[in-house]
């Protein structure tokens, strides 16, 4: 647990945080958001139903805000945790012909892709997630 | 929409179904479950919050039942839909040293793997999901 990189919160761009979880902006893809549980547990069903609702309601809210500001062709949501078994949920804006489209971002890269997302769009999304 | 394979419900092994969604057993991996919305919509935030809770509560319930009967090393949950933009959620039992471990099942295959899951375990899981 002491070696868990998600327990250590290192180099995270935290957008908002409460007692249960934090929301971070991920560098890999413009607008990529990750919701990370603050406790070191591996699976959703380790949460109480109340905690699960609290975290999943935030995922729903972020998805809505992401669609409004980034206008992606699809949103991918995933909780894998095979490398780091500390509950976290990826919320990923996807665009037709992005580097991995139509496959997952964990699949083989198909091409180079330049995101058209502007810093202003990202900032507007962050501001609304914070609000 | 008429061409959508998830609207057509073809060749699905349906475990349970209600007005909002159905739960199917997926062939690819023993115990792999998919929850498929009955309506043709693409994203969680196209659902009302009440519908979202209904479907996500079932995901939480299935995850708990899957852990009890299959004892996986990790559960992967994902809603991608890049190929088929009709909301569906994968609930995947993962095992250390399975064919894709520690990567996603949409990543490159690393090795051959023989699942130790028994038909009885799968049937017990199905029975409890139905109940």
Contacts between the chains, C-beta under 8 A, distances in Angstrom:
chain1	res1	chain2	res2	distance
A	42	B	74	6.8
A	43	B	63	6.3
A	43	B	67	6.9
A	43	B	74	7.7
A	43	B	75	5.6
A	44	B	59	7.5
A	44	B	60	5.6
A	44	B	63	5.6
A	44	B	75	7.9
A	44	B	77	7.0
A	45	B	60	6.0
A	45	B	63	4.6
A	45	B	64	4.1
A	45	B	67	6.3
A	49	B	57	7.5
A	49	B	60	6.9
A	52	B	56	7.7
A	52	B	60	5.5
A	53	B	53	6.9
A	56	B	52	7.7
A	56	B	56	5.2
A	57	B	49	7.5
A	59	B	44	7.5
A	60	B	44	5.6
A	60	B	45	5.9
A	60	B	49	6.9
A	60	B	52	5.5
A	63	B	43	6.3
A	63	B	44	5.6
A	63	B	45	4.6
A	64	B	45	4.1
A	67	B	43	6.9
A	67	B	45	6.4
A	74	B	42	6.8
A	74	B	43	7.7
A	74	B	80	7.7
A	74	B	81	6.0
A	74	B	82	5.3
A	74	B	85	6.2
A	75	B	43	5.6
A	75	B	44	7.9
A	76	B	78	7.3
A	76	B	79	7.2
A	76	B	80	4.8
A	76	B	81	7.6
A	76	B	82	7.1
A	77	B	44	7.0
A	77	B	78	6.9
A	77	B	79	4.8
A	77	B	80	8.0
A	78	B	76	7.4
A	78	B	77	6.9
A	78	B	78	3.8
A	78	B	79	7.3
A	78	B	80	7.2
A	78	B	104	7.7
A	79	B	76	7.2
A	79	B	77	4.8
A	79	B	78	7.3
A	80	B	74	7.7
A	80	B	76	4.8
A	80	B	77	8.0
A	80	B	78	7.2
A	80	B	104	5.8
A	81	B	74	6.0
A	81	B	76	7.6
A	82	B	74	5.3
A	82	B	76	7.1
A	82	B	94	6.1
A	82	B	101	6.3
A	82	B	102	4.0
A	82	B	103	6.9
A	82	B	104	7.7
A	83	B	102	5.2
A	85	B	74	6.2
A	94	B	82	6.1
A	101	B	82	6.3
A	102	B	82	4.0
A	102	B	83	5.2
A	103	B	82	6.9
A	103	B	106	6.1
A	104	B	78	7.7
A	104	B	80	5.8
A	104	B	82	7.6
A	104	B	104	6.0
A	104	B	106	3.9
A	104	B	107	7.7
A	106	B	103	6.1
A	106	B	104	3.9
A	106	B	106	5.7
A	106	B	107	4.8
A	107	B	104	7.7
A	107	B	106	4.8
A	107	B	107	6.1
A	107	B	108	8.0
A	108	B	107	8.0
A	108	B	108	6.4
